Amino acid sequence: MHSGCECMNINENLATVARRMAELDIGAMPVCGDDNRLKGMVTDRDIVVKAVAQGKDPAQVKAGDILDGGTVWWVDPGTDVEEVLHEMAEHRIRRLPVLENEELVGIISQPDLAAKLPKDKIGELVETISGSSH
């Protein structure tokens, strides 16, 4: 898990989110509401597909505008590796926020999980999550 991650506010524009992602060298940024609770994740791909490719100015689009409003999948810090693997595979996601008492405390990424898996399960993980993810 990557601990100490930051959360951008839903009202922050995508240009600012993209700059911060570049500074941190990350491909996804958690987005929180005014209540500091996780509302979703914005990826670099989301910014390109949901804003730039549609001719929208990232400086004029808020992070909250491109969240799909669906379920935000997450785990708690005590979740075992097998359960994390199951959640990532079932929902075809490459990153899982880690919440403790409804507060974001970290993110588990596909490479984090692969580092904890036996060698025979790593290929399965990558194929399951990355094969046809969105």
N, C-alpha and C positions, 0 to 999 in steps of 0.2 A: 504494500500500500504506500502511496505517496501521501504523506501527512502534511499538514500545514498549508493546504491549498486555499486559494482565494475564490471568492464568489463575486461575479459581476452583478450589478443591479439590473433588474428587468428594464429599467428606463434608460440604461446606458446605450449609446448608439453603437452600431456594429463596427464602425471604423475604430472606435476606442477599444472595443472587445478584441478586434483583430490585432491592433497594435500590442495590446497586453499579451495576447497569445504568442505573438512573435517574440516579445521580450523574454517570455518564460520558456520559449521553444516547446510549446505544447500544441496539440491538435484539437483540444476540446476544453471548453471553459464552463464551469458550473454557473448557473444563473439563479440568483435569489431575489425574492420579493422584498418589499419595504420592511417586512417582518423578519428579514434575514433567514427565511426558510427556503430550502431548495425548491425551485420551480421547474428546473429542467437543465439540459446541457445544450450548449451551442458548439458545433464543430466547425472547423475551417471549411469543410464541405457544405455545411448548412449556409454559411455566409455566401459562398460562391453560387450555390444552386438556388437558394431562396431569395437572394437579393441581387447580387452582381449580374448573374445570368438573365435576370428579369428586367434589367435596366434600372434597377433601384439604386439610389445613392446610399452607400453604407453609412454615411454621416447623418442621414435622415431617417434611417430605420432603427427602431429600438430592438434590443436583444429579445425582449418579451414578444415582439411582433412575429418572430419566426419560430417560437416554441410551438409545438403542435398541440399542446394542451392535454396530451394523453398521460398515461401513467408514467411516473418517474420510478424506474427500478433502482433499488438500492439495497445495501446490506448493512448490518451492524458490525462493529469491530470484532466481535467474537465469532463471526460466521466462519465455518471451516472451509477449507479449500475445495472440497467436493461440492458443497452447496454453492459456492461462488461460481465454480465451473458450470454447474447445472443452470444457474440463473443466466449466465452469459450465453450459454448454448441455447437455452430455451427461448430467450428473447433476442438472440442474434445481435448482441451488443459487445463492444470492445472495451468499454469502460463502465465501471460501477461505482457510483458515489458511496461513500461509507458515512453513515449518519449515527450519531450517538445523542440520545435525548433530542431528536429532531434537528440537531445541528450538524453541519458538514464538518467532518474531521479528516477526510482523506478521499482518495480515489484509488481503486484497484484497476489496473489496465491489463490487457491481454498479455503483454510481456511480463508483468509482475506475477501473474498466475502461472505462466509457462515456467518461470524460474522455480516454482514450488512443486511442479508436477513431475511424476516419473517420466522418463524419456518416451515410453510407449504411449503416453496420453497427450504429449505436446502436439503431435501431428493431427490427432483427432480434434483437439481444441481449435487449432488454426483453421482446419477444414470446416468445422461446424460453425464457427463464428464468422469467418471471412468468406466462406464459399459463396453466399449470396446475400450478404448483409446489406442494409440500407444506409 
